[in-house]
């Protein structure tokens, strides 16, 4: 009887892709500026941390959930979901060239999203806003990435 119960629990817990856990989701929005002007064409990735560390790949690669490109006002809005046994740990990576001169690739700014902004299920019921974020100037913990070096020249 206990074996059948275990099989039932595992069957219910395994979702698409064969991952063990429950589907959880988050929605996030914000506006980015460069030297006070809208940062147009900036790529923003919605990610889920599997490491509890700043860099991915230490334990397991972080999970990509969604992406957006900022509009003519520097706004972005997106949602994503991921299957995890414990609560998801979402964050956004903002890839930009603001205040960067001729340096190769993009600056990457990571902004963590609080766990309180996540829900169980596939449709977020609330939208978490990071507010208005100024990209000019150096931020502690930012890094560089060439992952999206082919963004258009109008991308900041």
N, C-alpha and C positions, 0 to 999 in steps of 0.2 A: 504494500500500500504506500509506504514512504517513497519507494522507487517511482511509482506512478505519479505521485505528487511532484517529485523532483522533475520528471519529464514534462509534466504540465507547466510548471513554473518556467523551465528553460524554453519551452516552445512559445510561451507567451512573451518572454523577455527578448527572444531573438527577433530582430526586425529585418527589414530589407538589407541586403548586402551581407547577411549572416553575422552582423555585429550584435554583441550582447549588451543590453541596456534598454533605456527608454528614450524615445524621441523627445527632444527639448528644442526650444526655439527662442529667438531674440530678434527685435527690430531696433534699428539705430538710425539716427539722422544727425545732421550737423551742417555747419557752414565753415569753410576755410577761406582765409584771406592771406594775401601776400602783400606786405607793406601797406595794409589798409584797403587794398583793392580785392575784389573777388578772385579767388584762385580757380580759374577755368580749366577744365580738362585734366584734373588731378585724379589719379586712380586711388580708390579706397577699398581695401580688402577686408571683409569680415571673416575673422578666423576664430578657431577654438583651440585653446592651449591644452596640450597633453603633457606638459612638462613642469608647470609651475616655475618656469624660468623664462628669462627674456629671449633666449635664442632657441629656435626649434631644432630638433634632431638629437638632443642630448639623450632622451629616453625613447621618444617616439615623435615622429613628425607631427606638427600641429595640423589640425583639420581646416581646410578651406571650406567656407560656407557660402559666400557670395561676394560680389564686388559691385561697385558703382563708379561712375566717372562724374565728377562735379559739373554742374550746369553753368550757365552764363552768370549766375549769382554766387557761384562757389558752393552751392547746396548739394548734399547727397542724402539719399534715403534708401535703405535696404533692409532685408530680413533674411534670416537663414536658420537652418535647423541641423542638428547633429544627434546621433545616438551615443549615449554615454551611460555607464553604470552609475556614476556619481553625477553631481551637478555639472553642467557645462561651464567653462571659464572663457567667455567670449572677449575679444578685443578687436580693434581695427588697426590696420597698418595704413598709413597715409604716405604715398610715394610722391615726392615733389622735388622741384628744382629751385624753389623760392630762395632768394638770397644766397645762391650757391656758386655764382661765377661760372667758370669753365670746368669745374670739377666733373669727373666722369660719373655716369649713372645718376641715381636719385638718392636724395636723403629719405630716410624712412623713419616715421614717427609712430610709435605704438601708444595707443590709448586703451587702457583696460575698461571694460564695461562691467559694472557691478553685477554679481550673481542675482541680486534682487530684481534685475531687469529681465531675467529669463523665466520661461514658463515650461511646464510639461505639456507636450503636444506639438502639433505642427504649425499652428497659427498664433503668432504673438498677439496678445490683447492690448499691449501698451507699447508706445514708441519711446525709447530712451534717446534723449538728445545730448550730444557732447557740447552743445552750444556753439558759439562762434570761436574759432581757434585761429590765432595768428601764427603763420608758418615761418615768418622772418625771424632771424636770430637763432642761436644754437640752443638746443634742448638737451638736458642731461639724459643720457641713455639712447639718444637717436643713433642710427647706424646708416650704412650705405648699402644699396642693392642695385644690381644691373639687371634684375629680372624683367623690368619693363623699360629698357633703354630705348625701345623703338616707339615710345609715345610720341605724338606729334610735336612739332617744334613750338606749337602754341601752348603746350602743357607747361604749367609753371612748376 
